[in-house]
Amino acid sequence: MNRFITNLVVLAATALLPATAQAASPARAVNTVNLRAGPGTHYPAIVTVPAGTRITTFGCIANYSWCDVAWGPNRGWMAASMIQLFHAGRPVAVTPAVIAGAGLAIVAFNRAYWATHYPAQPWYGAWHRYYGRPHPAPVGRVSGATCGPNACGYGVIRRSPYGTTVRHGRITRP
């Protein structure tokens, strides 16, 4: 009877663990990349992770663009495009199908995450400077910008070590 109760308590405690603890998956960094304090390049860099380094992935935000990872004692966010998960015995790119198959959770970034992982950082008290801040506009050469009475269309060419990105868009006036 005591053994039954002990097993029941252990089972209940396991069920109460956060999903991120149960869903951790081994992965590796595709390129040398900054591990950041939040899901975006406007968050401070915690440490630079060398290419090919093994990391642990806990989950990704709902649009699968950034994932919560750990490298040694460091916990932070890495662009999903910089991660390869080890799934079905081989490294694969992070995609929605792979995330579901690997059992990774959809995770949220919020003040509690910040407070849990970064209280010793010099920028800890500056939460308001990073969270909710709009992403900076792409840096590059704007070509073919045309404006009308209600909107402007544009094209941006951005060159980086990861290749050339061409973006087109439309900005409407309120």
C-alpha positions as a Markdown table, in Angstrom:
| # | Residue | x | y | z |
|---|---|---|---|---|
| 1 | Met | 0.0 | 0.0 | 0.0 |
| 2 | Asn | 2.8 | 2.4 | 0.9 |
| 3 | Arg | 4.6 | 1.6 | -2.4 |
| 4 | Phe | 1.4 | 2.4 | -4.3 |
| 5 | Ile | 1.0 | 5.8 | -2.6 |
| 6 | Thr | 4.7 | 6.6 | -3.2 |
| 7 | Asn | 4.3 | 5.7 | -6.9 |
| 8 | Leu | 1.2 | 7.8 | -7.1 |
| 9 | Val | 2.9 | 10.8 | -5.5 |
| 10 | Val | 5.9 | 10.5 | -7.9 |
| 11 | Leu | 3.5 | 10.2 | -10.9 |
| 12 | Ala | 1.6 | 13.3 | -9.8 |
| 13 | Ala | 4.7 | 15.3 | -9.3 |
| 14 | Thr | 6.0 | 14.4 | -12.7 |
| 15 | Ala | 2.8 | 15.5 | -14.3 |
| 16 | Leu | 3.1 | 18.9 | -12.6 |
| 17 | Leu | 6.5 | 19.6 | -14.1 |
| 18 | Pro | 6.5 | 22.3 | -16.7 |
| 19 | Ala | 6.2 | 21.2 | -20.3 |
| 20 | Thr | 9.5 | 22.8 | -21.2 |
| 21 | Ala | 11.3 | 20.5 | -18.7 |
| 22 | Gln | 9.8 | 17.4 | -20.3 |
| 23 | Ala | 10.3 | 18.5 | -23.9 |
| 24 | Ala | 14.0 | 19.4 | -23.9 |
| 25 | Ser | 15.7 | 18.2 | -27.1 |
| 26 | Pro | 19.4 | 18.0 | -28.0 |
| 27 | Ala | 20.3 | 20.2 | -30.9 |
| 28 | Arg | 23.3 | 22.1 | -32.4 |
| 29 | Ala | 24.0 | 25.6 | -33.5 |
| 30 | Val | 24.3 | 25.7 | -37.3 |
| 31 | Asn | 26.5 | 28.8 | -37.4 |
| 32 | Thr | 28.3 | 31.0 | -34.8 |
| 33 | Val | 25.3 | 32.8 | -33.3 |
| 34 | Asn | 24.4 | 35.1 | -30.4 |
| 35 | Leu | 22.3 | 33.6 | -27.6 |
| 36 | Arg | 20.0 | 36.5 | -26.7 |
| 37 | Ala | 18.0 | 37.5 | -23.7 |
| 38 | Gly | 14.7 | 37.5 | -25.7 |
| 39 | Pro | 13.3 | 36.4 | -29.0 |
| 40 | Gly | 14.7 | 39.1 | -31.2 |
| 41 | Thr | 17.9 | 40.7 | -32.3 |
| 42 | His | 17.1 | 43.8 | -30.3 |
| 43 | Tyr | 17.6 | 41.9 | -27.0 |
| 44 | Pro | 21.0 | 41.9 | -25.4 |
| 45 | Ala | 23.4 | 39.1 | -26.4 |
| 46 | Ile | 24.3 | 36.8 | -23.5 |
| 47 | Val | 27.0 | 34.8 | -25.1 |
| 48 | Thr | 28.2 | 33.8 | -28.6 |
| 49 | Val | 27.7 | 30.1 | -29.3 |
| 50 | Pro | 30.2 | 28.6 | -31.8 |
| 51 | Ala | 29.1 | 26.8 | -34.9 |
| 52 | Gly | 28.5 | 23.1 | -34.3 |
| 53 | Thr | 28.1 | 23.4 | -30.6 |
| 54 | Arg | 25.6 | 21.1 | -28.9 |
| 55 | Ile | 22.8 | 23.0 | -27.2 |
| 56 | Thr | 19.5 | 22.0 | -25.5 |
| 57 | Thr | 16.3 | 23.3 | -27.0 |
| 58 | Phe | 13.2 | 23.6 | -24.7 |
| 59 | Gly | 10.7 | 25.0 | -27.2 |
| 60 | Cys | 9.9 | 27.7 | -29.7 |
| 61 | Ile | 7.5 | 30.7 | -29.7 |
| 62 | Ala | 4.3 | 30.2 | -31.6 |
| 63 | Asn | 5.5 | 31.4 | -35.0 |
| 64 | Tyr | 8.6 | 29.1 | -34.7 |
| 65 | Ser | 11.1 | 31.9 | -35.4 |
| 66 | Trp | 12.9 | 31.8 | -32.1 |
| 67 | Cys | 13.6 | 29.0 | -29.7 |
| 68 | Asp | 14.4 | 28.9 | -26.0 |
| 69 | Val | 17.8 | 27.1 | -25.6 |
| 70 | Ala | 20.5 | 26.5 | -23.1 |
| 71 | Trp | 24.3 | 26.2 | -23.7 |
| 72 | Gly | 26.1 | 25.2 | -20.5 |
| 73 | Pro | 24.9 | 27.5 | -17.7 |
| 74 | Asn | 23.5 | 30.1 | -20.2 |
| 75 | Arg | 19.8 | 30.2 | -21.0 |
| 76 | Gly | 18.4 | 32.3 | -23.8 |
| 77 | Trp | 16.9 | 32.6 | -27.2 |
| 78 | Met | 18.3 | 31.6 | -30.6 |
| 79 | Ala | 16.8 | 32.2 | -34.1 |
| 80 | Ala | 15.3 | 28.9 | -35.2 |
| 81 | Ser | 17.1 | 29.2 | -38.5 |
| 82 | Met | 20.4 | 28.8 | -36.6 |
| 83 | Ile | 19.3 | 25.5 | -34.9 |
| 84 | Gln | 19.4 | 21.9 | -36.1 |
| 85 | Leu | 17.5 | 19.4 | -33.9 |
| 86 | Phe | 18.5 | 15.8 | -33.6 |
| 87 | His | 15.4 | 14.0 | -34.7 |
| 88 | Ala | 15.0 | 10.4 | -35.8 |
| 89 | Gly | 18.7 | 9.9 | -35.5 |
| 90 | Arg | 19.9 | 12.8 | -37.7 |
| 91 | Pro | 20.2 | 16.6 | -37.5 |
| 92 | Val | 17.3 | 18.5 | -39.1 |
| 93 | Ala | 16.2 | 22.1 | -39.6 |
| 94 | Val | 13.7 | 23.5 | -37.2 |
| 95 | Thr | 10.3 | 23.5 | -38.9 |
| 96 | Pro | 6.7 | 23.2 | -37.5 |
| 97 | Ala | 6.5 | 19.6 | -38.5 |
| 98 | Val | 9.9 | 18.7 | -36.8 |
| 99 | Ile | 8.9 | 20.6 | -33.7 |
| 100 | Ala | 5.7 | 18.6 | -33.4 |
| 101 | Gly | 7.5 | 15.3 | -34.1 |
| 102 | Ala | 10.3 | 16.1 | -31.6 |
| 103 | Gly | 7.8 | 16.9 | -28.9 |
| 104 | Leu | 9.0 | 20.4 | -28.4 |
| 105 | Ala | 6.6 | 22.8 | -26.6 |
| 106 | Ile | 5.3 | 26.1 | -27.8 |
| 107 | Val | 6.8 | 28.5 | -25.2 |
| 108 | Ala | 6.2 | 32.1 | -24.2 |
| 109 | Phe | 8.6 | 34.8 | -23.4 |
| 110 | Asn | 7.5 | 37.0 | -20.6 |
| 111 | Arg | 8.6 | 38.9 | -17.5 |
| 112 | Ala | 8.7 | 35.7 | -15.4 |
| 113 | Tyr | 11.2 | 34.2 | -17.8 |
| 114 | Trp | 13.3 | 37.3 | -17.7 |
| 115 | Ala | 13.2 | 37.4 | -13.9 |
| 116 | Thr | 14.1 | 33.7 | -13.6 |
| 117 | His | 17.1 | 33.7 | -15.9 |
| 118 | Tyr | 18.7 | 37.2 | -15.9 |
| 119 | Pro | 18.7 | 38.8 | -12.4 |
| 120 | Ala | 22.5 | 38.9 | -12.3 |
| 121 | Gln | 22.9 | 40.6 | -15.7 |
| 122 | Pro | 23.7 | 44.3 | -15.9 |
| 123 | Trp | 20.7 | 45.0 | -18.1 |
| 124 | Tyr | 18.2 | 43.1 | -15.9 |
| 125 | Gly | 16.5 | 46.3 | -14.7 |
| 126 | Ala | 15.9 | 47.5 | -18.3 |
| 127 | Trp | 13.1 | 45.1 | -19.2 |
| 128 | His | 11.0 | 48.0 | -20.5 |
| 129 | Arg | 13.7 | 49.0 | -23.0 |
| 130 | Tyr | 13.5 | 45.6 | -24.7 |
| 131 | Tyr | 10.1 | 44.0 | -24.3 |
| 132 | Gly | 7.4 | 45.1 | -26.7 |
| 133 | Arg | 9.8 | 47.3 | -28.6 |
| 134 | Pro | 9.2 | 47.2 | -32.3 |
| 135 | His | 11.8 | 45.5 | -34.3 |
| 136 | Pro | 14.2 | 47.9 | -36.1 |
| 137 | Ala | 13.6 | 48.4 | -39.8 |
| 138 | Pro | 15.9 | 46.5 | -42.1 |
| 139 | Val | 19.2 | 48.2 | -42.8 |
| 140 | Gly | 20.1 | 48.4 | -46.4 |
| 141 | Arg | 19.6 | 50.2 | -49.6 |
| 142 | Val | 16.1 | 51.2 | -50.4 |
| 143 | Ser | 15.4 | 51.1 | -54.1 |
| 144 | Gly | 12.3 | 51.9 | -56.1 |
| 145 | Ala | 10.4 | 53.6 | -53.3 |
| 146 | Thr | 7.2 | 55.1 | -54.7 |
| 147 | Cys | 4.7 | 57.1 | -52.7 |
| 148 | Gly | 1.1 | 58.0 | -53.3 |
| 149 | Pro | -1.4 | 59.9 | -51.3 |
| 150 | Asn | -2.1 | 56.9 | -48.9 |
| 151 | Ala | 0.9 | 54.6 | -49.0 |
| 152 | Cys | 4.5 | 54.1 | -50.0 |
| 153 | Gly | 5.9 | 50.9 | -51.6 |
| 154 | Tyr | 9.6 | 50.0 | -51.2 |
| 155 | Gly | 12.3 | 47.4 | -51.8 |
| 156 | Val | 15.2 | 46.8 | -49.5 |
| 157 | Ile | 18.4 | 44.9 | -50.3 |
| 158 | Arg | 20.2 | 43.6 | -47.3 |
| 159 | Arg | 23.6 | 41.9 | -47.5 |
| 160 | Ser | 24.9 | 39.9 | -44.5 |
| 161 | Pro | 27.2 | 36.9 | -43.9 |
| 162 | Tyr | 24.2 | 34.7 | -44.3 |
| 163 | Gly | 23.3 | 35.9 | -47.8 |
| 164 | Thr | 21.4 | 38.6 | -49.6 |
| 165 | Thr | 17.8 | 39.3 | -48.6 |
| 166 | Val | 15.4 | 41.3 | -50.7 |
| 167 | Arg | 12.3 | 42.6 | -49.1 |
| 168 | His | 9.4 | 44.3 | -50.6 |
| 169 | Gly | 6.6 | 46.0 | -48.7 |
| 170 | Arg | 4.0 | 48.6 | -48.4 |
| 171 | Ile | 3.6 | 51.3 | -45.7 |
| 172 | Thr | 0.2 | 52.8 | -45.4 |
| 173 | Arg | -0.6 | 56.2 | -43.9 |
| 174 | Pro | -3.2 | 56.3 | -41.1 |
